[in-house]
Structure formats: structure tokens, C-alpha cells
Amino acid sequence: MSGLAEAAASGADEALAYDSLKEAGLEKNWGKALEKAQRFTSLAFFFAMMTGSAFYDSSFINSCLNGLGINFSITAETAVKAPIFLTFISSLVVLGAALGMKDPFEAEKMGAWETMKLSFRKTVEAGSWIWKTPLPFGILLAAMALDNVIRQFLTIASAYWNVIELPLATFGLVASGMSLMGVFIPRLARLLADRFSPNQNFFLLCPLLFVGLYGISYAFPYWGIVPAILLYATMQIMNYLVSRYLNEEASSDRRATVLSFRGLSTNLSYGAVSILYSGLIAWIKTEGIPAQVMGRKMNEQDAVFVQSLGWFPWYFIISLILVVIFYRLRFRKN
């Protein structure tokens, strides 16, 4: 349900931004606008990571209050709710920005039932357009192939930092550092989009992702962070390229719906690979755990985890082959 809700909401923000540029005759600047948006998003995520962890700590908050001369203390139970309050405050800012928007077209007033029927018809039309059009169909397939295995790694990233022997205190710093990659990666992605075709960029990202997946399968102590950086970079480049290509290809009347299909398809593929990963863990446990994995003695949990990482690059190769075959069969007449 969460993934479905996210898919339904996703795309509207980008579609509104692109349509606003198009209304002003600036749609050619979409690549630069998207680059800046991703850069500021990364900075905001970094700020949220740093402040969020601090506001969970009641002792930190109380020391700040004392430093300001405020005679007031907050309990640990109250501090846990602080990030929720901060999220509410930020949502009010977003609401204010949304209320300031104006639709350049006068929408016809319709009842709830007519609105639902129109929305359903537009959803079907957008899905049909994707199914019949090679470029958006291929972009969604490519996004599914690249996205799901990276997101699965991100889900278990804390366990990976543990097996490559990073200190526990650095986990948050590593995540924050990875988010800061979004400051310069979007510029690289824009250059790729300007110079190469979608096919060329896809087959450029595939070996980059494979090298990253192959690297994490060895779980090298400390140095294992390097292939993880490749995965983060691939994800950020892919997000930029998919957003840019779909916004430029789709017409205004279906743009938001097409972008929602992107969110839905990637969430479905991520859910599927999560189920497969759970089955893989169960299968590895039934096969027995060796005394050493990658020449290192590990406890059972870490050994199972490292063995599961060895399947990631080969899963990606298989899924990539299936995606290419499916696309070729779908548009073999073209």
C-alpha cells in the first residue's frame, strides 16, 4: 500500500515543474533545472540526516537549550517525537508553496464520480501509450533492471558496513557522505544525457553497476566502501536520466501519470527482488554455513549475508538479459 501510494503521488512534482518551464518557453532548460533540484535534494537529505540524529538525542537538545539560557528540559520520550514535529513544520512550508501555484488553464468543474472516471481513463491511456511506444517502455524496463538490485543493497547497507568492519559510529557519516555525492553526480548525468543516446547511457551504466555488485560480493574490509560508492553513483545517474527522458518524451496531459508508472514499476520490481532475497537467505541457511567465507572467520549471520552478496551480480546479469529479450520481442517489428 505504501508503494502504491508513493507511485500515485510521485511524478506530480516533476510534471508541474516541467510544465511550468514549458509554459514559459524554457523547456530546453529542464536538464539544468533537474540537475539543480537533485543537488539541493541531496543537500537537504544531508542536513536531515545530521539534524535528525541529533534531535533524537535528548541530552544534545538539553545542552543546546542550556547554552541558549533556556531553563527547560526535554525527556527522551519527547525527543523521539521531535523529528515528527520538524517534518510537520517542513510540510507547512511545502503546503504554502503549493497554495501559491496557479493553473494556467481553467479546469472544467466535475463531480467526484466524473473525476474518478476521467482519472481512470487517463491512467489507462498513459499505460497504453507506454506499452506501444518504444522509448518510454524501454526506459521503464531499464529503470526496473537497474533500480531493484541497488535498492535491495541500500536496504541491507547497514549490515554491509558491519561486515566490511566499519566502526558503528561511522554508519551515519557514511550515509550522509553518500548523499553528498548528489552535489556533483547530477552534473555528470546531465553531460551524459546531452552527449549520448538513452541506449548508450543504459549500456554505460550496466557495466558500472556490475562492477559495483561484483565488488561488494567480496566484502573487502574497509575498501568495500569503494564498490558501494559505484552503486550510489549509478542510482543517482539513473534517476536523473529516467526523469529527464520521460519528462521530455511525454505530453503534458499524461506526463504526471507516466511518471507515476515509473514509481509503480520500480516499486513492484523492488518488492519482487526483496521476496527473492528472503528466499535466498532461507536457502543458504539450509545448505549449511562454511567455517570461513572469503578467507575470513565470521559468525553465522554475517557468513550468510556475505554469501548472499555473491548472488547479486549474477542476478543482475540474468535480469538484464531477460529485460533485453522482452524488449526485443515486444518491438521486434520496429
Secondary structure in CASP SS format (residue, H / E / C, confidence):
PFRMAT SS
TARGET T0000
AUTHOR 0000-0000-0000
METHOD secondary structure of the structure
MODEL  1
M C 1.00
S H 1.00
G H 1.00
L H 1.00
A H 1.00
E H 1.00
A H 1.00
A H 1.00
A H 1.00
S C 1.00
G C 1.00
A H 1.00
D H 1.00
E H 1.00
A H 1.00
L H 1.00
A H 1.00
Y H 1.00
D H 1.00
S H 1.00
L H 1.00
K H 1.00
E H 1.00
A C 1.00
G C 1.00
L C 1.00
E H 1.00
K H 1.00
N H 1.00
W H 1.00
G H 1.00
K H 1.00
A H 1.00
L H 1.00
E H 1.00
K H 1.00
A H 1.00
Q H 1.00
R H 1.00
F H 1.00
T H 1.00
S H 1.00
L H 1.00
A H 1.00
F H 1.00
F H 1.00
F H 1.00
A H 1.00
M H 1.00
M H 1.00
T H 1.00
G H 1.00
S H 1.00
A H 1.00
F H 1.00
Y C 1.00
D C 1.00
S H 1.00
S H 1.00
F H 1.00
I H 1.00
N H 1.00
S H 1.00
C H 1.00
L H 1.00
N H 1.00
G H 1.00
L C 1.00
G C 1.00
I C 1.00
N C 1.00
F C 1.00
S C 1.00
I C 1.00
T C 1.00
A H 1.00
E H 1.00
T H 1.00
A H 1.00
V C 1.00
K C 1.00
A H 1.00
P H 1.00
I H 1.00
F H 1.00
L H 1.00
T H 1.00
F H 1.00
I H 1.00
S H 1.00
S H 1.00
L H 1.00
V H 1.00
V H 1.00
L H 1.00
G H 1.00
A H 1.00
A H 1.00
L H 1.00
G C 1.00
M C 1.00
K C 1.00
D C 1.00
P C 1.00
F C 1.00
E C 1.00
A C 1.00
E C 1.00
K C 1.00
M C 1.00
G C 1.00
A H 1.00
W H 1.00
E H 1.00
T H 1.00
M H 1.00
K H 1.00
L H 1.00
S H 1.00
F H 1.00
R H 1.00
K H 1.00
T H 1.00
V H 1.00
E H 1.00
A H 1.00
G H 1.00
S H 1.00
W H 1.00
I H 1.00
W H 1.00
K H 1.00
T C 1.00
P H 1.00
L H 1.00
P H 1.00
F H 1.00
G H 1.00
I H 1.00
L H 1.00
L H 1.00
A H 1.00
A H 1.00
M H 1.00
A H 1.00
L H 1.00
D H 1.00
N H 1.00
V H 1.00
I H 1.00
R H 1.00
Q H 1.00
F H 1.00
L H 1.00
T H 1.00
I C 1.00
A H 1.00
S H 1.00
A H 1.00
Y H 1.00
W H 1.00
N H 1.00
V H 1.00
I C 1.00
E C 1.00
L C 1.00
P C 1.00
L H 1.00
A H 1.00
T H 1.00
F H 1.00
G H 1.00
L H 1.00
V H 1.00
A H 1.00
S H 1.00
G H 1.00
M H 1.00
S H 1.00
L H 1.00
M H 1.00
G H 1.00
V H 1.00
F C 1.00
I H 1.00
P H 1.00
R H 1.00
L H 1.00
A H 1.00
R H 1.00
L H 1.00
L H 1.00
A H 1.00
D H 1.00
R H 1.00
F C 1.00
S C 1.00
P H 1.00
N H 1.00
Q H 1.00
N H 1.00
F H 1.00
F H 1.00
L H 1.00
L H 1.00
C H 1.00
P H 1.00
L H 1.00
L H 1.00
F H 1.00
V H 1.00
G H 1.00
L H 1.00
Y H 1.00
G H 1.00
I H 1.00
S C 1.00
Y C 1.00
A C 1.00
F C 1.00
P C 1.00
Y C 1.00
W C 1.00
G C 1.00
I H 1.00
V H 1.00
P H 1.00
A H 1.00
I H 1.00
L H 1.00
L H 1.00
Y H 1.00
A H 1.00
T H 1.00
M H 1.00
Q H 1.00
I H 1.00
M H 1.00
N H 1.00
Y H 1.00
L H 1.00
V H 1.00
S H 1.00
R H 1.00
Y H 1.00
L H 1.00
N H 1.00
E H 1.00
E H 1.00
A C 1.00
S C 1.00
S C 1.00
D C 1.00
R C 1.00
R H 1.00
A H 1.00
T H 1.00
V H 1.00
L H 1.00
S H 1.00
F H 1.00
R H 1.00
G H 1.00
L H 1.00
S H 1.00
T H 1.00
N H 1.00
L H 1.00
S H 1.00
Y H 1.00
G H 1.00
A H 1.00
V H 1.00
S H 1.00
I H 1.00
L H 1.00
Y H 1.00
S H 1.00
G H 1.00
L H 1.00
I H 1.00
A H 1.00
W H 1.00
I H 1.00
K H 1.00
T H 1.00
E H 1.00
G C 1.00
I C 1.00
P C 1.00
A C 1.00
Q E 1.00
V E 1.00
M C 1.00
G C 1.00
R E 1.00
K E 1.00
M C 1.00
N C 1.00
E H 1.00
Q H 1.00
D H 1.00
A H 1.00
V H 1.00
F H 1.00
V H 1.00
Q H 1.00
S H 1.00
L H 1.00
G C 1.00
W C 1.00
F H 1.00
P H 1.00
W H 1.00
Y H 1.00
F H 1.00
I H 1.00
I H 1.00
S H 1.00
L H 1.00
I H 1.00
L H 1.00
V H 1.00
V H 1.00
I H 1.00
F H 1.00
Y H 1.00
R H 1.00
L H 1.00
R H 1.00
F C 1.00
R C 1.00
K C 1.00
N C 1.00
END
